[in-house]
Amino acid sequence: MANPKQSLVTRQPGKALWVLYALASTTLRLPLWLIYYIFKANRQHPRWTYTQAIKTYFVKNFVYHITVIESSSRLSLKPGIEKERFVVIQPAKEELYKGVANSPVIHPEPVGGTWFPSLLEAQTDGFANIDVVLHLHGGAFVLGDGRIDYSGFQASLLTKNLNAKVLSLQYRLASDSCGKFPAALQDTISAYLYLLGLGVPARNIILSGDSAGANLALALLRYIADNENALPWPATAWIWCPWVDLATSLELDKLKSIPNVVTDNIPMELLTWGARAYIPESMDPSNPYLSPINHPFACNTPMWISVGTLEALYDDGVKLATNMKGVEGNRVELWQEEATAHDIFLMGKLTGFEEQADKLAMRAVDFLKENRLK
């Protein structure tokens, strides 16, 4: 459903005029904020450094303006600076997409992915000793592409702390006419089947997703649970700062009433835009595949869930972990990173939280070593 309040600025010439306004207003405010954050008491949190406070302000301000004009990422299946590391994954046979992934209007399509740190080459002795991380990036289903510029920081954290290859998926975005649910889930299934088809054992595949990508990772795990024997369970799932209540995200006033909005690094308008774009009009927003927060399920794959104590989605992440732990047989660990905002695993370099993001990656790897599904 279109947002009438934003319709004027989401098309030209309104979009261009808003960009000029954003540039002018940011330029005028810059000196004030540079002075304001000198004092610790004025920062989003007293433990944050001056650099963290300034960078977080600018990231949040930038994302707010691109949200207002609904400037989504543009995807391409052509190699860019990634060159041979970028691959195009062809969809599997349509009968392999079952249940909610079998849509009468949205069909599996070719999807891109970037390998980090290098392309996965054929192995003469197979892939039994190689771990592969299938990563699903955040961006509220409207931003991001999984390539070097967007997801390179995440991939570097993982390859630094784990001897593995990372496939960062460029799933379809909801801003595209064919990008509403279940497009991204179909793309994730395609990527998982692609890895299995290469000969990578499921016990060597780590499923990873941050924010909206965490929602998508949970959707794949639920899909495996709902369609017995359709796909094998991956070795471990890393769920970074999950966005798990899209139904509530449609209600901007409720989001803005969350106390941690003040200390978060994303505007709540982004979540509302993303939820509105991603959810089909014919689908209940509280559907477990869209809003899994209150719908725990039996999951053979051990699950590590991280949250930042200062992010707006903190309570949702904690509730998800509690609910999943309540299912007999599930192995779930909740990691709470103190004094951090939303998804520093994605935005740590942009906001000055590189050290904390590296700590998160190390803990995720420790969880893998301790809890890998055999």
C-alpha positions in Angstrom: 0.0 0.0 0.0 1.4 3.4 -1.0 2.1 6.0 1.7 0.2 9.2 0.6 2.3 11.3 3.0 5.4 10.3 1.0 4.0 10.0 -2.5 5.1 13.5 -3.5 8.8 13.0 -2.6 9.1 9.4 -3.9 8.8 10.5 -7.5 10.3 13.3 -9.5 10.6 16.3 -9.2 9.8 15.9 -5.5 12.6 13.4 -4.9 15.2 15.8 -6.3 13.9 18.7 -4.3 14.1 16.5 -1.1 17.7 15.6 -1.9 18.6 19.3 -2.1 16.8 20.0 1.2 18.6 17.1 2.8 22.0 18.4 1.7 21.3 21.9 2.7 19.9 21.0 6.2 22.7 18.6 6.9 25.3 21.2 6.0 23.8 23.8 8.2 23.4 21.5 11.2 26.9 20.0 10.9 28.8 22.6 12.9 26.2 22.4 15.7 26.4 18.6 16.0 30.2 18.6 16.0 30.1 20.9 19.0 27.1 19.3 20.7 28.7 15.8 20.9 31.9 17.1 22.4 30.2 16.7 25.7 29.6 13.1 26.9 26.3 14.0 28.4 24.9 14.9 25.0 25.9 11.7 23.3 23.4 9.0 22.5 25.1 7.0 25.3 27.8 8.1 27.8 30.0 5.1 27.0 30.2 6.1 23.3 33.2 7.9 22.0 32.9 11.3 20.2 33.6 9.5 16.9 30.9 6.9 17.5 28.3 9.6 18.4 29.1 11.6 15.3 29.2 8.7 12.9 26.0 7.2 14.3 24.2 10.5 13.9 25.2 10.8 10.2 24.3 7.2 9.4 20.9 7.6 10.9 20.4 11.0 9.2 21.5 9.6 5.8 19.2 6.5 6.1 16.3 8.7 7.1 16.6 10.8 4.0 16.9 7.9 1.6 13.9 6.3 3.4 11.8 9.4 2.9 12.4 9.3 -0.9 12.3 5.5 -0.9 15.6 5.3 -2.8 16.2 1.5 -2.9 19.3 -0.3 -3.9 19.5 -1.2 -7.6 20.5 -4.8 -8.3 22.4 -6.1 -11.3 23.5 -9.6 -12.3 26.6 -8.2 -14.0 30.0 -8.6 -12.4 31.3 -5.4 -10.9 34.4 -4.9 -9.0 33.8 -8.4 -7.6 34.8 -9.8 -11.1 35.1 -13.6 -11.0 34.0 -13.6 -7.3 30.5 -12.7 -8.4 28.3 -15.7 -9.5 24.9 -16.0 -10.9 22.9 -18.8 -9.4 20.2 -20.3 -11.5 17.0 -21.4 -9.9 16.3 -25.1 -9.3 13.4 -27.0 -10.7 10.2 -25.2 -9.6 8.8 -28.3 -7.9 11.7 -28.0 -5.4 10.1 -24.8 -4.0 7.4 -26.1 -1.7 4.7 -24.6 0.6 5.0 -20.9 1.1 7.9 -20.7 -1.4 5.5 -21.9 -4.2 3.8 -18.7 -5.2 1.4 -18.3 -8.2 2.7 -14.8 -8.9 6.3 -14.8 -7.8 8.6 -17.4 -9.3 12.2 -18.3 -8.7 14.7 -16.3 -10.8 18.5 -16.2 -11.2 20.1 -14.6 -8.2 23.6 -13.1 -7.7 26.1 -13.8 -4.9 29.6 -12.7 -4.0 32.3 -15.0 -2.7 34.6 -13.8 0.0 37.6 -13.8 0.2 37.8 -15.6 -3.2 35.7 -17.9 -5.4 35.1 -21.4 -4.1 37.1 -23.6 -6.4 36.5 -27.3 -7.1 38.3 -29.5 -4.6 39.9 -32.8 -5.6 39.2 -34.2 -2.2 35.7 -32.8 -1.9 34.5 -30.1 0.5 34.3 -32.1 3.7 37.0 -29.9 5.4 35.7 -26.5 4.1 33.2 -24.4 6.0 30.9 -22.2 3.9 28.9 -19.3 5.3 25.7 -18.4 3.4 25.1 -14.9 4.5 21.9 -12.9 4.1 22.5 -9.1 4.5 20.3 -6.6 6.3 18.6 -3.6 4.9 14.9 -3.9 5.7 14.4 -5.9 2.4 14.8 -2.6 0.4 18.5 -1.8 0.8 21.7 -3.8 0.1 23.1 -6.1 -2.5 25.6 -8.5 -0.8 28.6 -7.1 -2.8 31.9 -5.8 -1.6 30.9 -2.2 -0.9 27.8 -3.2 1.1 28.7 -6.5 2.8 32.5 -6.6 2.6 32.9 -5.6 6.3 30.8 -8.4 7.5 32.6 -11.0 5.3 36.0 -9.7 6.5 35.0 -10.3 10.1 33.9 -13.8 9.4 36.9 -14.8 7.2 39.3 -13.2 9.8 37.9 -15.3 12.6 37.0 -18.5 10.7 38.8 -20.4 8.0 35.9 -20.4 5.6 34.4 -19.1 2.4 31.5 -16.7 2.6 28.8 -16.5 0.0 26.9 -13.2 0.4 23.6 -13.4 -1.4 22.1 -10.7 -3.5 18.5 -11.7 -3.0 15.7 -9.7 -4.7 14.5 -6.6 -2.9 11.0 -5.7 -2.1 11.2 -2.5 -4.0 11.2 -4.6 -7.2 7.8 -5.6 -8.7 8.7 -9.2 -8.2 10.5 -8.8 -4.9 7.7 -9.2 -2.3 7.6 -12.3 -0.2 8.4 -15.1 -1.0 11.0 -13.8 -3.6 13.9 -13.5 -1.1 13.0 -16.9 0.4 13.0 -18.5 -3.0 16.5 -16.9 -3.7 17.8 -18.2 -0.4 16.6 -21.7 -1.2 18.2 -21.4 -4.6 21.5 -20.4 -3.0 21.3 -23.3 -0.4 20.6 -25.8 -3.2 23.5 -24.3 -5.2 25.9 -24.9 -2.3 24.7 -28.5 -1.9 25.0 -29.0 -5.6 28.6 -27.9 -5.5 29.2 -30.8 -3.1 29.4 -28.8 0.1 27.9 -31.0 2.9 25.1 -29.4 4.9 27.2 -30.1 8.1 29.7 -27.6 6.7 27.2 -24.8 5.8 26.7 -22.0 8.3 23.5 -20.0 7.8 24.0 -16.3 8.7 21.7 -13.3 8.5 21.6 -9.8 10.0 18.4 -7.8 10.7 16.1 -8.4 7.7 18.6 -11.1 6.6 18.1 -12.7 10.1 14.4 -12.7 9.4 15.1 -14.5 6.1 17.5 -17.0 7.8 14.7 -17.9 10.2 12.3 -18.3 7.3 14.7 -20.8 5.7 15.0 -22.8 8.9 11.2 -22.8 9.3 10.9 -23.9 5.7 13.2 -26.8 6.4 11.1 -27.7 9.5 7.8 -27.4 7.6 9.0 -29.4 4.6 10.5 -32.6 6.0 13.3 -34.1 3.8 13.1 -31.2 1.4 16.5 -29.8 2.6 19.0 -30.9 5.1 19.7 -28.8 8.2 22.7 -26.5 8.2 25.5 -26.9 10.8 24.7 -23.7 12.7 22.7 -20.5 12.3 23.9 -17.0 13.3 21.1 -14.6 13.8 22.4 -11.1 14.1 20.1 -8.4 15.5 17.0 -10.0 14.1 14.0 -8.1 12.7 11.2 -10.5 13.7 8.0 -8.4 14.0 7.1 -7.0 10.7 3.4 -6.7 11.7 4.2 -4.1 14.4 6.7 -2.4 12.0 3.8 -1.3 9.9 2.7 0.9 12.8 5.2 3.7 12.9 3.8 5.3 16.1 4.4 2.1 18.0 7.9 1.9 16.8 8.7 5.5 17.8 7.4 4.8 21.3 10.2 2.3 22.0 12.7 3.9 24.4 15.8 2.7 22.6 14.8 4.6 19.4 16.9 7.4 20.8 20.1 5.3 21.0 19.5 3.4 17.8 21.4 4.0 14.5 18.5 3.5 12.1 15.2 5.5 11.8 12.1 3.6 12.4 10.7 4.9 9.1 13.0 2.5 7.4 11.3 -0.5 9.1 7.9 0.7 8.2 8.9 1.2 4.5 10.5 -2.2 4.4 7.6 -4.0 6.0 5.1 -2.2 3.7 7.1 -3.1 0.6 7.9 -6.7 1.5 4.5 -8.0 2.8 2.0 -9.0 0.1 -1.4 -7.4 0.5 -3.0 -10.9 0.5 -0.8 -12.1 3.4 -1.4 -11.6 7.2 1.6 -9.5 8.5 1.7 -11.7 11.6 2.3 -14.8 9.5 5.2 -16.9 11.1 7.3 -16.4 7.9 7.1 -12.7 8.2 6.8 -12.1 12.0 8.4 -15.2 13.7 8.7 -13.5 17.1 5.6 -15.3 18.6 5.9 -18.5 16.5 8.7 -20.7 17.8 9.4 -24.0 16.0 11.5 -27.1 16.5 14.9 -26.4 14.9 17.6 -29.1 14.6 20.2 -26.5 13.7 21.9 -24.8 16.8 21.1 -21.1 16.8 23.1 -18.2 18.1 21.2 -14.9 18.4 22.8 -11.6 19.1 21.2 -8.3 20.1 22.6 -4.8 20.9 21.3 -3.5 24.3 20.7 -0.1 22.9 18.8 -1.1 19.7 15.1 -0.5 19.2 14.7 -4.2 18.3 16.4 -5.4 21.6 13.2 -6.7 23.3 12.1 -8.5 20.1 15.4 -10.3 19.8 15.3 -11.3 23.5 11.7 -12.5 23.2 12.6 -14.5 20.0 15.5 -16.3 21.8 13.3 -17.0 24.9 10.5 -18.5 22.8 12.9 -20.6 20.7 14.6 -21.9 23.9 11.2 -23.0 25.1 10.9 -25.6 22.4 12.2 -29.0 23.5 15.4 -30.0 21.8 16.4 -26.6 20.5 19.9 -25.3 21.2 19.8 -21.5 21.4 22.2 -19.0 22.8 21.4 -15.3 23.3 24.4 -12.9 23.2 23.8 -9.3 24.4 26.4 -6.8 23.3 26.4 -4.0 25.8 26.0 -0.4 24.8 25.6 -1.0 21.1 22.9 -0.1 18.6 21.3 -2.1 15.8 23.4 -4.4 13.6 26.9 -3.3 14.2 27.8 -6.5 12.4 26.7 -4.7 9.2 27.3 -1.0 10.3 30.2 -1.3 12.7 32.7 0.2 10.3 30.4 3.1 9.4 29.5 3.9 13.0 32.9 3.4 14.8 32.1 0.0 16.4 34.6 -2.1 14.6 36.1 -3.6 17.8 32.7 -4.6 19.1 31.7 -6.1 15.8 34.9 -8.2 15.7 34.1 -9.4 19.2 30.7 -10.5 18.0 32.2 -12.4 15.1 34.6 -14.2 17.5 31.8 -15.2 19.8 29.7 -16.5 16.8 32.7 -18.7 15.7 33.1 -20.0 19.3 29.4 -21.0 19.3 30.0 -22.9 16.0 32.9 -24.8 17.4 30.9 -25.7 20.6 27.6 -26.5 19.0 28.0 -27.6 15.4 25.3 -30.0 14.2 27.0 -33.3 13.5 
